[in-house]
Every structure is written in structure tokens, then in C-alpha cells.
């Protein structure tokens, strides 16, 4: 397909039209897109091939100085005579300049394409309110709207033409090949504008990449009608576009109905076509003038009730302390708005507090809000300073409660448990906050006592907190008390009952942080119970909750969903949850995110991303307490790297961190890491280490609140230690019953090794094949390679039919995930639409689509649409 990048689907569809043309079937096609997007290059690619394969090619342009492009082809009658003799492709470009009267000739040829071997192709750039263009497009059975190149193609084009690729270049060019290649035609296009239009666009460039005419008129103090002529001129010059159209995609009409591929944008707004255009216009204004305009626009937009992030963007761009109106505006905003965008909120709340003319009540409100935002972001030192100041100066019960809770939470997060206890005592002695606050602090104390290893006093305080909270009908305080009781009653079914009761007591918009904790633990409880279907149903609700509180606050919920998907064998989905977590997070969540991602990639021998995540995770200080709990995945991934390098002693040293009996709170998840350590210890012939592992897992299993996973790990490690194949098989069935795919394959692998060593070759081969299939279903090639290496010396090799349960091609070759994607694509859904429905990233969907097409032997996603129609 030559050197044309990123247009495989479009080329394929036009080539399909040419193939039908050679068989005698005509068609009308239309190609649209902005200047420089590649319309002519696409036609060059397709028509050159067509001309070399027996098709007569006729091509003309309806440029700005051409009255009738059909004249260059000898007229419509001549075109029809050529078509009567054999297949002919007629392409008329730049119809945006054509006289509307030419539509008569076009419609005549379009009608003839139904009976003659005539492929009629029209192309046009954007034309605002051009009804005759809409009529021409309506004749087409195939419409291709060229959008921006995908990121991979854009990077390749940058490298080809400029030698490298930067993020700024990608953003500025907006996927347009002309600008990616370095064409500076923007200056010429701006020079052709009238002074009035250029002046208006400078101001619009300060307003933002996307805006609406009412917004622009409001911030300038003008009527929208006064802007119409200038906005029309900017449209015609290709500098502005309307949002709401499909910016990228294919649309065709078939016997089975209409289909469309593309991503809709928010409707009813205007947008600059490229960052380069906007930057060039904004650069014509001085820095001081841009700052002044940002302040003016922010205030005008606030008066109109514009979105928080839009107003905040102008305030951040203006710089300096906020004007008095900023503080009053931030104090009036619903708190959920700030929670949903904590990074942005922190950047505007801080400067607003620097104003010297804020009323005391406004200053206290902003301080309390900033404390909550900073605490959520893990910026603890600043949050603690503000909390201390608030406790010195404020007499407001709610603000004082916020300050006490923040200081206690910060101390506990830093593992300063004694200090946290002292703060709780001080807070309970504060007479200002009400009884609900006291119940809340008792729940915090119960949580602290649990961490300090005193479950009896913890339960006493939690029950007292619940009683006090229910007496004053404080659902949030009651929820925190039940949250602690769910940790105390670790048997998953009992924990789930506490969590459900707490969630039922909260109103839909009440206590979002608590709700996140409860939902997080609910996912864990469903995972521990092995209720895969219920877990998946709960995980599907995660995006809605995250959208309400923002990705920073919702990151813990995304990580919980990713962890459960790892256990249940939904590894692609797990990686997608991790990819949605932002970079700026508290240390514990960053360690968990990078650790789990590194481990998943390591299992799949995707070492480049695995080592990148390892490096990122290992740079984060791994303190004791909550942070260290989350480091299990990171340590396990590092150990996998060590095993791959045949440095078994280093792998063992890494994993033995979980044998420290003095860190009971931190070791509560060690059942995940001790069975792999046992395998390493066996290979090292380290009997002392093996005995420590068995003792540790059996100690955990003897606890009255031991989880099924802890009990299974104890049986597994004991059976590994004693080479007990029968018990290993039984443990594999436990894991299977709970849906824990990776551990089922692990236990089955251990079974195969013991059976082979005992000379039970047929049974060993069956277990070996079972383990390999389990790992292969997850894409865990690292584990498959290990199983091969362990069993080969024992006389067991993978046969040709070990993995033949799924053919290499056809629908039967598709995995469950691929089949779900294929069925949605076959209905005409775009990658973003499929991603939204399945809660995957668009990039993962594209990977699935590529595999699907390869397995089905298709060249275009349109083949899926036709296949579905046939089926």
C-alpha cells in the first residue's frame, strides 16, 4: 500500500470498490476531510493501482478558478461513452469550490453508476452550510471522512520527515499529515484573513481550543450576530471547525443498513483545527495582554456558570494571587466539583488563599477545602500545616472536624500510630464539633487499634462509634464504623454484609470518599469469595464512581478492580484499569499500579513495559504501613526478573520480606507470594527456607478469620514441601472453584512436576497439558516456558495437540475477549464506542481488532459487517 501511512482501512474500502468495478458494478463514493488531511494522497494511492489493472482513470479538479471540471474530461456524455466500453473511475476533487449548478451533472453520472461500470468519486474540504455538497454526498453509497492520523502513524511520519517526534509536535499538528511534515502554510492562511477576523481569532485563541459563539460573545461583551461574518470567514479558510461531526471514520450504506465508524465530539461548539493555528494566533498578543484577557475571561465565564476546569484553566494561565471574586466563587462551588479535579483545584485554591482581602469565613472555607484536596493528593506537609492553622483560628464545628480528621489521617498514613492516637484523644476533647464527629473519631480510633494489633479494643470502639452514629443519624460516621467492622470480621461473607449495610445507609451523593473505601473493600470481599460474576458486575460500575470523584480520588477503586481482574484471569481488562490511573498519586497507589502492571507484563514476557514499570515503582520510597502492603506485586515482579536472569538467590531474598512475623498488618496478603517463594526455595535446595514458608502459611491459616486464599496457600505450600501430588490436585480444584485462574494453573503445574518425578507419566502429562493451557489462556508465556523447562528433564514434552483446543484461524480461533470486540465492531461501532461499552482503552480495542482481522483473514473491519450480515 505504498508509503501512505494510517489509511489502511480507507484504501481497502476504495480498493473493494475498484474490484467490484472491474466485475462490472458501478458505485458512487465520497471523500471528505480538512485541507492537508490526505484526500488527494488517498486517491493517488487507489487510482494508480486501478489504472495499472485495466481501469480507465479520469481525474479533474473543481478548483477556485475552474468553472466546470467535467470540461477537462470531455463532458458528461464523453464520460458515459467511455463507461459503456469498459470500467472507468472518475474522480472530481475540491468540490467545495464548485458552482452549485454542477450538481445536475453529478446527479446524472451518479444515476448512470447504477447501470454502468462507472466508479464516481467526489472529494471536498469543509464547507459550512453548503447544502449542495450535502446533496452530492447523499448520492454516495460509500462516504469516507478522513480524520487525524492515529498516534503510531503520526509518529512514523514525523520521524520520516523531521528525523524525530516530540509530544508537542504531535499535539500541534493534530494528526494532519501536512502539518506533521512541517508545512508552514498556516502563516499564508492567516495573512489572507480580514483584519476584523484575525483580531477576533486572536481573542478566541485565548479563550480556548474549543468554544461556542455565545461564550466568545459574552466574554467580549458583544452580540453573537456581530461575530457571524468573521466566524464564517474563518470556517471557509479552514481554520475553525464545528464539533459534533465524526472527525474520523467511514460510513457506508449497504443492503443491511447504514454503518459508521468514528468518534463523535461534543456537539454545538467551535474548535481550532490544529494547535499550530491557535498557538500562532495567541503568539500575536503580548504576554501581559494574554494574562489580562485570561483574568477577564475567567470572571465572565464564572458569571455564566461555565465548567470549573474551563474557568480554572484561565485562572492558572493568568497567574498571580486570585481576585476577591475568585475566593467567593470557589467557596460557593459544590465540593464534588473540586473532588473530581483535585490537581486543578489545588492549583486555584492556593492562589485564591493568597488574596489579602478575603472575608474570614471565606478564607476558612477555602482552607478546609484545600486541606481535603491536598490530603487526597498525598501532599501531606502542606495539608497538615493548613489544618493546624485552621484549628488555631476557626470556631466553626465543620472546619475544625475537617482539620482533626486530616491530621489523624496524615499521621496514620505515615505510620505514626502513637501520634495519631494522641490526635484522636485531643480531637475527642474538643467541645466544638458535634456528636457525629465524635462517632467519626471513635471509628478512626477503632481502625488505629486494629492496625496496632488490638482487635478486641478495636471492635469495642467500632461498636461504640456505630451506636453513637446511629443515635444522631449520622450515616457517614456509621459507615466508617461498619468499614472497620468489615475488616474485623474478615470472613468475606460477614464483611460483605457490613459493607452492604454501610452503602445502603449513604445517600447517592453523600461521603464519596467513604463510598470509595466501601466499594473497594466490597470488590475485595467478592474476590475472596470467588464470586466472579458478582465481582465483574460490581467492577463495571467503577467508571461511574470514578467519574463522580475524579481519577485521582478514584484511583484506589481502579486498582482494586485491576487486582480482582488479575486473580480472575481477565488480564487485558486489568491492564486497562491500571492504564486509567493517573501518574500523580499517593505513593501506595503508585507502587501498587506499577507493581501489578510490571507483573502482568512479565508473565507475558513483555519485558520493555515490565522493566519500565519496575523502574518507576522501585523509585518510590517504600515505607512501612499502608505503602508497604501495596508493594507485593512490585517485589514479585522484581523476583520474576531475577528468576529470568537465573539469579534465584536474589529472587528468594526479595520474597522472604514477607516472612517477617513482626509485621502482621503488613503481611496480610503474603498468601499470594509464599507459594512462588516455595518453588524458588525448592530449586535452591534451601530446606530451612522451605520450613519457614510452611510455618508462616500455616500460621495464617490457623487464624479464626483466615481467608479461603490463606487456607489454600497453606495446603499448597505444605504439599509442595512434602511432594504431595494428591493434595496439590485438591488445592487446584479449590482455586478453580473460586475462579482464581493463575493460581489454579500454578497448583496444576506443581502437581505435574510431582507426578512426573514419581514416574506417573500419563497423569503427569495430563496435568502438564492442563497447566500449559491455563497459562496460555492468560497469555502467560513466561510461565509456559518455565513449565516446559521443569518437565522436560522428567520426560514430559509438549505435544502438537497440547494447545490445539483453539484453531489458528476462523471464528473459533478468537478468544472470548476478541469475540466480544468482534461482535460489537460487526454492528458498526467505532473503537472508542467499543472501548466505552467494554470498559477497555481504545488502544486495547485496536489491538484486538488487528488480531481479529488476522485470524479471520480479513483486510478491513467492513468485512466483519458483511460477515455479520451473512451470518
ChimeraX attribute file (.defattr): number of C-alpha atoms within 10 A of each C-alpha:
attribute: neighborCount
match mode: 1-to-1
recipient: residues
	/A:1	11
	/A:2	6
	/A:3	8
	/A:4	15
	/A:5	17
	/A:6	17
	/A:7	16
	/A:8	13
	/A:9	16
	/A:10	20
	/A:11	18
	/A:12	17
	/A:13	21
	/A:14	22
	/A:15	17
	/A:16	13
	/A:17	20
	/A:18	27
	/A:19	15
	/A:20	16
	/A:21	23
	/A:22	20
	/A:23	12
	/A:24	17
	/A:25	18
	/A:26	26
	/A:27	25
	/A:28	26
	/A:29	24
	/A:30	24
	/A:31	24
	/A:32	24
	/A:33	19
	/A:34	21
	/A:35	19
	/A:36	16
	/A:37	21
	/A:38	23
	/A:39	21
	/A:40	14
	/A:41	13
	/A:42	19
	/A:43	19
	/A:44	13
	/A:45	17
	/A:46	19
	/A:47	23
	/A:48	12
	/A:49	15
	/A:50	22
	/A:51	14
	/A:52	10
	/A:53	12
	/A:54	12
	/A:55	23
	/A:56	18
	/A:57	16
	/A:58	18
	/A:59	17
	/A:60	18
	/A:61	21
	/A:62	22
	/A:63	16
	/A:64	12
	/A:65	9
	/A:66	15
	/A:67	14
	/A:68	18
	/A:69	20
	/A:70	23
	/A:71	12
	/A:72	12
	/A:73	15
	/A:74	10
	/A:75	13
	/A:76	14
	/A:77	13
	/A:78	13
	/A:79	18
	/A:80	18
	/A:81	10
	/A:82	15
	/A:83	24
	/A:84	14
	/A:85	11
	/A:86	17
	/A:87	24
	/A:88	28
	/A:89	25
	/A:90	22
	/A:91	19
	/A:92	20
	/A:93	25
	/A:94	21
	/A:95	25
	/A:96	21
	/A:97	17
	/A:98	22
	/A:99	14
	/A:100	14
	/A:101	10
	/A:102	17
	/A:103	16
	/A:104	11
	/A:105	14
	/A:106	18
	/A:107	14
	/A:108	12
	/A:109	21
	/A:110	22
	/A:111	15
	/A:112	19
	/A:113	20
	/A:114	14
	/A:115	14
	/A:116	21
	/A:117	27
	/A:118	32
	/A:119	30
	/A:120	22
	/A:121	22
	/A:122	25
	/A:123	26
	/A:124	23
	/A:125	21
	/A:126	21
	/A:127	19
	/A:128	15
	/A:129	9
	/A:130	11
	/A:131	11
	/A:132	17
	/A:133	20
	/A:134	11
	/A:135	12
	/A:136	22
	/A:137	20
	/A:138	14
	/A:139	17
	/A:140	21
	/A:141	15
	/A:142	24
	/A:143	24
	/A:144	24
	/A:145	25
	/A:146	23
	/A:147	22
	/A:148	20
	/A:149	21
	/A:150	15
	/A:151	14
	/A:152	10
	/A:153	17
	/A:154	24
	/A:155	19
	/A:156	17
	/A:157	24
	/A:158	20
	/A:159	15
	/A:160	12
	/A:161	12
	/A:162	12
	/A:163	9
	/A:164	12
	/A:165	17
	/A:166	10
	/A:167	8
	/A:168	11
	/A:169	20
	/A:170	18
	/A:171	14
	/A:172	18
	/A:173	22
	/A:174	21
	/A:175	22
	/A:176	23
	/A:177	21
	/A:178	16
	/A:179	21
	/A:180	26
	/A:181	17
	/A:182	13
	/A:183	12
	/A:184	12
	/A:185	11
	/A:186	15
	/A:187	12
	/A:188	9
	/A:189	14
	/A:190	19
	/A:191	10
	/A:192	10
	/A:193	16
	/A:194	12
	/A:195	12
	/A:196	11
	/A:197	18
	/A:198	19
	/A:199	16
	/A:200	17
	/A:201	24
	/A:202	19
	/A:203	20
	/A:204	26
	/A:205	23
	/A:206	21
	/A:207	25
	/A:208	18
	/A:209	17
	/A:210	17
	/A:211	18
	/A:212	18
	/A:213	17
	/A:214	15
	/A:215	19
	/A:216	21
	/A:217	16
	/A:218	16
	/A:219	20
	/A:220	17
	/A:221	10
	/A:222	12
	/A:223	13
	/A:224	15
	/A:225	10
	/A:226	10
	/A:227	17
	/A:228	13
	/A:229	12
	/A:230	19
	/A:231	20
	/A:232	16
	/A:233	17
	/A:234	22
	/A:235	19
	/A:236	16
	/A:237	16
	/A:238	19
	/A:239	21
	/A:240	23
	/A:241	23
	/A:242	21
	/A:243	19
	/A:244	14
	/A:245	15
	/A:246	17
	/A:247	18
	/A:248	19
	/A:249	19
	/A:250	22
	/A:251	20
	/A:252	19
	/A:253	13
	/A:254	13
	/A:255	7
	/A:256	11
	/A:257	8
	/A:258	13
	/A:259	18
	/A:260	18
	/A:261	23
	/A:262	21
	/A:263	18
	/A:264	16
	/A:265	13
	/A:266	12
	/A:267	11
	/A:268	12
	/A:269	16
	/A:270	21
	/A:271	19
	/A:272	24
	/A:273	22
	/A:274	20
	/A:275	19
	/A:276	19
	/A:277	21
	/A:278	22
	/A:279	16
	/A:280	15
	/A:281	21
	/A:282	19
	/A:283	13
	/A:284	11
	/A:285	15
	/A:286	9
	/A:287	12
	/A:288	10
	/A:289	11
	/A:290	22
	/A:291	20
	/A:292	15
	/A:293	20
	/A:294	25
	/A:295	21
	/A:296	16
	/A:297	24
	/A:298	26
	/A:299	21
	/A:300	18
	/A:301	21
	/A:302	17
	/A:303	12
	/A:304	12
	/A:305	10
	/A:306	14
	/A:307	11
	/A:308	18
	/A:309	14
	/A:310	15
	/A:311	22
	/A:312	21
	/A:313	17
	/A:314	24
	/A:315	26
	/A:316	19
	/A:317	16
	/A:318	21
	/A:319	14
	/A:320	13
	/A:321	18
	/A:322	21
	/A:323	19
	/A:324	16
	/A:325	13
	/A:326	23
	/A:327	24
	/A:328	18
	/A:329	14
	/A:330	22
	/A:331	19
	/A:332	11
	/A:333	11
	/A:334	9
	/A:335	14
	/A:336	16
	/A:337	17
	/A:338	23
	/A:339	24
	/A:340	20
	/A:341	20
	/A:342	24
	/A:343	17
	/A:344	17
	/A:345	21
	/A:346	19
	/A:347	15
	/A:348	23
	/A:349	24
	/A:350	15
	/A:351	18
	/A:352	26
	/A:353	22
	/A:354	15
	/A:355	17
	/A:356	12
	/A:357	11
	/A:358	18
	/A:359	12
	/A:360	11
	/A:361	13
	/A:362	18
	/A:363	21
	/A:364	23
	/A:365	20
	/A:366	21
	/A:367	25
	/A:368	22
	/A:369	21
	/A:370	25
	/A:371	28
	/A:372	21
	/A:373	25
	/A:374	21
	/A:375	20
	/A:376	20
	/A:377	19
	/A:378	17
	/A:379	15
	/A:380	21
	/A:381	13
	/A:382	13
	/A:383	25
	/A:384	22
	/A:385	13
	/A:386	21
	/A:387	25
	/A:388	15
	/A:389	14
	/A:390	24
	/A:391	16
	/A:392	10
	/A:393	11
	/A:394	15
	/A:395	13
	/A:396	15
	/A:397	14
	/A:398	15
	/A:399	21
	/A:400	25
	/A:401	24
	/A:402	20
	/A:403	26
	/A:404	24
	/A:405	20
	/A:406	24
	/A:407	26
	/A:408	24
	/A:409	21
	/A:410	19
	/A:411	18
	/A:412	21
	/A:413	19
	/A:414	15
	/A:415	17
	/A:416	14
	/A:417	19
	/A:418	13
	/A:419	14
	/A:420	23
	/A:421	18
	/A:422	11
	/A:423	20
	/A:424	22
	/A:425	14
	/A:426	11
	/A:427	22
	/A:428	18
	/A:429	11
	/A:430	15
	/A:431	10
	/A:432	15
	/A:433	20
	/A:434	13
	/A:435	18
	/A:436	22
	/A:437	26
	/A:438	22
	/A:439	30
	/A:440	26
	/A:441	27
	/A:442	28
	/A:443	31
	/A:444	27
	/A:445	25
	/A:446	29
	/A:447	25
	/A:448	23
	/A:449	20
	/A:450	20
	/A:451	19
	/A:452	14
	/A:453	13
	/A:454	13
	/A:455	18
	/A:456	13
	/A:457	14
	/A:458	25
	/A:459	22
	/A:460	14
	/A:461	24
	/A:462	30
	/A:463	21
	/A:464	17
	/A:465	30
	/A:466	24
	/A:467	16
	/A:468	22
	/A:469	26
	/A:470	17
	/A:471	13
	/A:472	14
	/A:473	14
	/A:474	19
	/A:475	21
	/A:476	26
	/A:477	30
	/A:478	28
	/A:479	31
	/A:480	29
	/A:481	32
	/A:482	26
	/A:483	27
	/A:484	25
	/A:485	27
	/A:486	25
	/A:487	21
	/A:488	20
	/A:489	17
	/A:490	17
	/A:491	18
	/A:492	24
	/A:493	15
	/A:494	15
	/A:495	23
	/A:496	24
	/A:497	16
	/A:498	23
	/A:499	27
	/A:500	17
	/A:501	14
	/A:502	23
	/A:503	22
	/A:504	12
	/A:505	15
	/A:506	18
	/A:507	12
	/A:508	10
	/A:509	9
	/A:510	13
	/A:511	15
	/A:512	21
	/A:513	15
	/A:514	18
	/A:515	23
	/A:516	21
	/A:517	18
	/A:518	24
	/A:519	24
	/A:520	22
	/A:521	21
	/A:522	24
	/A:523	25
	/A:524	20
	/A:525	25
	/A:526	21
	/A:527	27
	/A:528	23
	/A:529	20
	/A:530	24
	/A:531	16
	/A:532	19
	/A:533	13
	/A:534	13
	/A:535	22
	/A:536	18
	/A:537	11
	/A:538	16
	/A:539	22
	/A:540	15
	/A:541	12
	/A:542	20
	/A:543	18
	/A:544	11
	/A:545	19
	/A:546	20
	/A:547	13
	/A:548	17
	/A:549	22
	/A:550	20
	/A:551	23
	/A:552	24
	/A:553	27
	/A:554	26
	/A:555	24
	/A:556	24
	/A:557	25
	/A:558	27
	/A:559	24
	/A:560	25
	/A:561	26
	/A:562	26
	/A:563	25
	/A:564	25
	/A:565	24
	/A:566	23
	/A:567	22
	/A:568	25
	/A:569	21
	/A:570	18
	/A:571	21
	/A:572	18
	/A:573	20
	/A:574	25
	/A:575	24
	/A:576	20
	/A:577	26
	/A:578	21
	/A:579	18
	/A:580	16
	/A:581	21
	/A:582	14
	/A:583	11
	/A:584	13
	/A:585	20
	/A:586	20
	/A:587	20
	/A:588	23
	/A:589	22
	/A:590	24
	/A:591	30
	/A:592	25
	/A:593	33
	/A:594	27
	/A:595	27
	/A:596	30
	/A:597	29
	/A:598	33
	/A:599	27
	/A:600	24
	/A:601	22
	/A:602	26
	/A:603	21
	/A:604	19
	/A:605	19
	/A:606	16
	/A:607	16
	/A:608	12
	/A:609	16
	/A:610	24
	/A:611	20
	/A:612	13
	/A:613	23
	/A:614	26
	/A:615	16
	/A:616	15
	/A:617	26
	/A:618	16
	/A:619	9
	/A:620	14
	/A:621	12
	/A:622	17
	/A:623	15
	/A:624	14
	/A:625	19
	/A:626	19
	/A:627	22
	/A:628	18
	/A:629	21
	/A:630	22
	/A:631	25
	/A:632	23
	/A:633	25
	/A:634	24
	/A:635	24
	/A:636	23
	/A:637	28
	/A:638	25
	/A:639	25
	/A:640	21
	/A:641	24
	/A:642	17
	/A:643	16
	/A:644	15
	/A:645	11
	/A:646	11
	/A:647	13
	/A:648	20
	/A:649	15
	/A:650	16
	/A:651	25
	/A:652	22
	/A:653	11
	/A:654	17
	/A:655	21
	/A:656	17
	/A:657	15
	/A:658	22
	/A:659	18
	/A:660	11
	/A:661	12
	/A:662	8
	/A:663	14
	/A:664	16
	/A:665	17
	/A:666	21
	/A:667	18
	/A:668	14
	/A:669	17
	/A:670	22
	/A:671	22
	/A:672	16
	/A:673	18
	/A:674	25
	/A:675	25
	/A:676	19
	/A:677	25
	/A:678	26
	/A:679	17
	/A:680	21
	/A:681	22
	/A:682	15
	/A:683	11
	/A:684	14
	/A:685	11
	/A:686	13
	/A:687	13
	/A:688	9
	/A:689	19
	/A:690	23
	/A:691	15
	/A:692	15
	/A:693	24
	/A:694	22
	/A:695	16
	/A:696	19
	/A:697	24
	/A:698	19
	/A:699	15
	/A:700	22
	/A:701	21
	/A:702	12
	/A:703	11
	/A:704	10
	/A:705	15
	/A:706	16
	/A:707	19
	/A:708	18
	/A:709	22
	/A:710	24
	/A:711	19
	/A:712	22
	/A:713	27
	/A:714	26
	/A:715	22
	/A:716	28
	/A:717	29
	/A:718	23
	/A:719	22
	/A:720	24
	/A:721	18
	/A:722	11
	/A:723	18
	/A:724	18
	/A:725	23
	/A:726	13
	/A:727	18
	/A:728	27
	/A:729	20
	/A:730	17
	/A:731	24
	/A:732	24
	/A:733	15
	/A:734	19
	/A:735	24
	/A:736	17
	/A:737	14
	/A:738	19
	/A:739	20
	/A:740	23
	/A:741	22
	/A:742	22
	/A:743	25
	/A:744	25
	/A:745	26
	/A:746	23
	/A:747	28
	/A:748	27
	/A:749	31
	/A:750	26
	/A:751	29
	/A:752	31
	/A:753	23
	/A:754	22
	/A:755	23
	/A:756	23
	/A:757	16
	/A:758	13
	/A:759	12
	/A:760	12
	/A:761	16
	/A:762	13
	/A:763	13
	/A:764	27
	/A:765	22
	/A:766	15
	/A:767	23
	/A:768	29
	/A:769	22
	/A:770	19
	/A:771	25
	/A:772	26
	/A:773	19
	/A:774	24
	/A:775	27
	/A:776	17
	/A:777	16
	/A:778	20
	/A:779	19
	/A:780	22
	/A:781	18
	/A:782	18
	/A:783	24
	/A:784	21
	/A:785	13
	/A:786	13
	/A:787	24
	/A:788	16
	/A:789	13
	/A:790	16
	/A:791	21
	/A:792	13
	/A:793	11
	/A:794	17
	/A:795	13
	/A:796	22
	/A:797	17
	/A:798	15
	/A:799	10
	/A:800	7
	/A:801	8
	/A:802	15
	/A:803	16
	/A:804	10
	/A:805	10
	/A:806	12
	/A:807	12
	/A:808	13
	/A:809	14
	/A:810	14
	/A:811	15
	/A:812	14
	/A:813	16
	/A:814	21
	/A:815	15
	/A:816	10
	/A:817	14
	/A:818	18
	/A:819	17
	/A:820	14
	/A:821	23
	/A:822	24
	/A:823	15
	/A:824	19
	/A:825	22
	/A:826	19
	/A:827	18
	/A:828	22
	/A:829	21
	/A:830	25
	/A:831	24
	/A:832	20
	/A:833	20
	/A:834	22
	/A:835	20
	/A:836	13
	/A:837	13
	/A:838	16
	/A:839	19
	/A:840	22
	/A:841	20
	/A:842	17
	/A:843	13
	/A:844	16
	/A:845	24
	/A:846	17
	/A:847	11
	/A:848	21
	/A:849	20
	/A:850	16
	/A:851	15
	/A:852	24
	/A:853	18
	/A:854	15
	/A:855	17
	/A:856	17
	/A:857	12
	/A:858	14
	/A:859	15
	/A:860	19
	/A:861	22
	/A:862	23
	/A:863	16
	/A:864	22
	/A:865	22
	/A:866	15
	/A:867	12
	/A:868	15
	/A:869	14
	/A:870	8
	/A:871	6
